[in-house]
């Protein structure tokens, strides 16, 4: 599963892949990998956040 969100420590919007070993998916999730979100994903993230924009 992919999750898009802002990381205050990285000060960037990240695309993070997470996984769980439970079926159906539930409970504890683990971060598998992450990358800095591309321009289109960053724009979509901030647009969805309304007035709460990154400075």
PLY file of the C-alpha trace (Angstrom):
ply
format ascii 1.0
element vertex 55
property float x
property float y
property float z
element edge 54
property int vertex1
property int vertex2
end_header
0.00 0.00 0.00
1.23 3.53 -0.73
0.73 6.46 1.64
1.33 10.09 0.69
2.04 12.55 3.49
4.14 15.40 4.81
7.18 14.56 6.94
8.03 17.41 9.34
11.50 15.96 9.97
12.28 15.71 6.23
10.30 18.91 5.50
9.00 17.23 2.34
6.00 15.34 1.03
6.90 11.65 0.86
5.44 8.62 -0.84
5.82 5.72 1.60
5.22 2.03 0.93
3.83 0.20 3.94
2.96 -3.43 4.53
1.44 -5.77 7.06
1.73 -9.51 7.48
-1.88 -9.83 8.67
-4.63 -11.07 6.34
-6.98 -9.32 5.91
-4.79 -6.23 6.38
-5.20 -4.92 9.92
-3.25 -4.05 13.03
0.45 -3.20 12.88
1.84 -1.75 9.63
5.54 -1.42 8.75
7.29 1.12 6.54
8.96 -0.61 3.64
10.50 2.27 1.71
9.96 5.95 0.94
10.82 8.50 -1.73
10.31 12.23 -2.12
6.99 12.71 -3.91
7.12 14.01 -7.47
5.73 17.36 -8.55
2.23 16.09 -9.44
1.83 14.17 -6.19
3.07 17.15 -4.15
0.59 19.44 -5.90
-2.25 16.98 -5.28
-1.26 16.67 -1.61
-1.18 20.43 -0.97
-4.35 21.01 -2.99
-6.15 18.49 -0.79
-4.89 20.21 2.35
-6.77 23.47 1.66
-5.13 26.51 3.28
-2.65 24.47 5.36
0.20 24.91 2.88
3.94 24.32 3.27
5.96 27.52 3.78
0 1
1 2
2 3
3 4
4 5
5 6
6 7
7 8
8 9
9 10
10 11
11 12
12 13
13 14
14 15
15 16
16 17
17 18
18 19
19 20
20 21
21 22
22 23
23 24
24 25
25 26
26 27
27 28
28 29
29 30
30 31
31 32
32 33
33 34
34 35
35 36
36 37
37 38
38 39
39 40
40 41
41 42
42 43
43 44
44 45
45 46
46 47
47 48
48 49
49 50
50 51
51 52
52 53
53 54
